[in-house]
Amino acid sequence: MSFLRVKNKVIQNNQGGQMRLAILVTTAVLGFSLPTLAEKVSEGKMKESLSKLVPESKVVKQDGDEFEVSTPKQTIVEVEFNRDGTVEEASGDAAVAGDVFTPGNNMITLQQAVDSLKKAGKNPKGDWSYKKSFTNGWVYEFEGVENGNDMEYAVSAKDGKIVKDNRDLL
């Protein structure tokens, strides 16, 4: 028996709940169909974007919309895309030893973020990420060390200002 026949039979047998069932079915159909309405960008477009985000890189691993690319200095940068082909986040573990990331859209590069921290007397280690913060917009997050203490830093990708400078308690 098809879905529509089942739906119609249930509605006929349950006159009192007819409106509730109709609303439930409509909501379920819309809920399942809306994600498919957003057009997914092609793999080719994502790889084209990768060549701008991480210049001179080579894809070493792909899992859906997530890519691992090798930089010219043989470090690995991970980039995850949204369905529309925009960057969701990026990360790596060699911020001061060869990772390259250039987000475009008038945002600063990974190297400029590292330079901003160093200019302020901070000591970033290798681990970093680029993501959208609820309070600060796009930021680069870094691990670092100061006076023997593990630190967490965040640098605004818009203007290079340090927006977080905390001791890592974990």
C-alpha positions in Angstrom: 0.0 0.0 0.0 1.5 3.4 -0.9 2.2 6.1 1.5 -0.7 8.3 0.2 -3.2 5.5 0.5 -2.1 4.8 4.1 -2.3 8.5 4.9 -5.8 8.8 3.4 -7.0 5.6 5.1 -5.7 6.9 8.5 -7.4 10.3 7.9 -10.7 8.6 7.0 -10.6 6.4 10.0 -9.7 9.2 12.4 -12.0 12.1 11.6 -11.3 13.9 14.9 -7.5 13.9 14.4 -7.7 14.7 10.7 -6.3 18.2 10.9 -3.5 17.2 13.3 -2.4 14.4 11.0 -2.5 16.6 7.9 -0.3 19.2 9.7 2.1 16.4 10.9 2.4 14.9 7.4 2.9 18.3 5.8 5.6 19.2 8.4 7.4 15.9 7.9 7.4 16.2 4.1 8.7 19.8 4.3 11.3 18.8 6.9 12.7 16.0 4.7 12.6 18.0 1.4 14.0 21.4 2.5 17.7 20.2 2.8 17.6 18.9 -0.7 16.5 22.2 -2.0 19.9 23.8 -1.2 22.1 23.2 -4.2 25.3 21.3 -3.4 28.4 22.8 -5.0 30.4 20.4 -7.2 33.6 18.7 -6.1 35.4 20.5 -8.8 34.4 23.9 -7.4 35.5 22.9 -3.9 38.9 21.8 -5.3 39.2 25.1 -7.2 38.5 26.9 -4.0 41.1 24.8 -2.2 43.8 26.0 -4.7 43.0 29.6 -3.6 42.7 28.8 0.1 45.9 26.8 0.3 48.0 27.8 -2.7 50.2 25.2 -4.3 48.6 22.4 -2.3 47.7 18.9 -3.2 44.7 16.9 -2.0 45.8 13.9 0.0 42.5 12.8 1.4 38.8 13.6 0.8 35.8 12.6 2.8 32.7 14.3 1.4 33.1 18.0 1.9 36.2 17.6 4.0 39.6 17.8 2.5 43.2 17.3 3.7 45.7 19.0 1.6 49.5 19.0 1.6 51.3 22.4 1.6 54.5 23.1 -0.2 56.4 22.5 3.1 54.7 19.1 3.4 52.4 20.1 6.3 48.7 19.1 6.3 45.8 21.6 6.3 42.2 20.4 6.7 39.4 22.4 5.1 35.7 21.6 5.5 33.1 23.2 3.2 29.5 24.1 3.7 27.0 22.8 1.2 27.1 26.0 -0.8 30.9 25.7 -1.2 31.9 28.3 1.4 34.4 27.4 4.1 32.9 26.1 7.3 36.3 25.7 9.0 39.9 25.0 8.5 42.7 23.7 10.8 46.2 22.4 11.0 49.0 21.7 13.4 51.9 23.6 11.9 50.9 27.3 12.1 54.5 28.4 12.7 56.2 25.7 10.6 54.7 25.7 7.1 50.9 25.7 7.2 49.3 28.1 4.7 45.8 29.4 4.7 44.4 32.4 2.7 40.6 32.8 3.3 40.1 35.7 0.9 37.0 37.9 1.5 39.2 40.7 3.0 40.2 38.4 5.8 43.8 38.2 7.0 46.0 35.1 6.2 47.1 32.5 8.7 50.6 34.0 8.5 49.3 37.5 9.3 47.5 36.1 12.3 50.6 34.4 13.6 52.6 37.7 13.0 49.9 39.6 15.0 50.4 37.3 17.9 54.2 37.4 17.8 54.1 41.2 17.5 52.1 41.3 20.7 54.7 39.1 22.5 52.7 35.9 22.3 54.1 32.5 21.5 51.8 30.5 19.3 52.5 26.8 18.9 51.5 24.8 15.9 47.8 23.9 16.4 45.4 26.4 14.9 41.8 26.6 13.5 39.8 29.1 11.4 36.1 29.2 12.2 33.2 31.5 12.7 32.8 32.6 16.4 29.4 33.5 17.6 30.8 36.6 19.4 33.7 37.6 17.2 33.0 36.6 13.6 35.7 34.8 11.7 38.7 34.0 14.0 41.9 32.1 14.0 42.3 30.1 17.2 45.8 29.0 18.4 47.4 27.1 21.2 50.4 28.7 22.7 52.8 28.9 25.6 53.6 31.8 28.0 55.9 31.4 31.0 55.5 27.7 30.9 51.7 27.9 30.9 49.6 26.5 28.0 47.6 29.3 26.5 44.6 29.8 24.1 44.5 32.7 21.7 42.0 33.9 19.2 42.8 36.5 16.5 40.1 38.3 14.5 40.4 37.3 10.8 38.9 40.7 9.9 41.5 43.0 11.5 44.2 40.9 13.2 43.3 42.0 16.7 43.7 39.5 19.5 40.2 38.8 20.8 41.1 36.0 23.3 44.2 35.5 25.4 43.5 32.9 28.1 45.4 30.4 30.1 44.3 26.9 29.0 43.0 25.2 32.1 42.7 21.7 30.6 
